[in-house]
Amino acid sequence: MVRRTRLQSKTDDLAYPIRVKFRVPQSGLGATIDRLAIWLRNELGENRYAMHSASVLFGQGMALHFRTLEDAQRCVDAFPEMKIADGVGTSVYSSP
């Protein structure tokens, strides 16, 4: 039997209680991703966040995982140019 290691993104999704998904613009994140990585490292530090690509309804997305709501809010406030990937209001979303 082949044993496979679980993807790090799945492990982080299980470990971190808060996930915020952002939509990646068609032009990409450009310099924002570099500023974000520096901000996360300097402001939050080790084991307080994780970053991965994410599935969104349209286009590409990224997910940031946080340990606290306060850290998530600080990040959202620090990067207002990043738009949360909210697909609930789209025509393709439905809920039973």
RARAJO-V816049 format. One record per pair of residues at least 12 apart in sequence whose C-alpha atoms are under 6 Angstrom apart, sorted by the first residue. I is the first residue (numbers start at 1). GAP is how many residues later the second one is. D is the distance in Angstrom with one decimal. If there is no record, write none. Layout:
i->{I & I}
gap->{GAP & GAP}
d->{D & D}
This chain:
i->{16 & 16 & 16 & 17 & 18 & 18 & 19 & 19 & 20 & 20 & 21 & 21 & 21 & 21 & 22 & 22 & 22 & 22 & 22 & 23 & 23 & 23 & 24 & 24 & 48 & 48 & 49 & 49 & 50 & 50 & 51 & 51}
gap->{49 & 50 & 51 & 50 & 47 & 48 & 45 & 46 & 43 & 44 & 41 & 42 & 63 & 64 & 39 & 40 & 61 & 62 & 63 & 38 & 60 & 62 & 36 & 37 & 18 & 19 & 16 & 17 & 14 & 15 & 12 & 13}
d->{5.9 & 5.8 & 5.5 & 5.9 & 5.6 & 5.1 & 5.7 & 4.4 & 5.6 & 5.3 & 5.7 & 4.4 & 5.8 & 5.4 & 5.5 & 5.3 & 5.6 & 4.3 & 4.6 & 4.5 & 5.8 & 4.8 & 5.3 & 5.0 & 5.8 & 5.6 & 5.2 & 4.6 & 5.7 & 5.0 & 5.8 & 4.6}
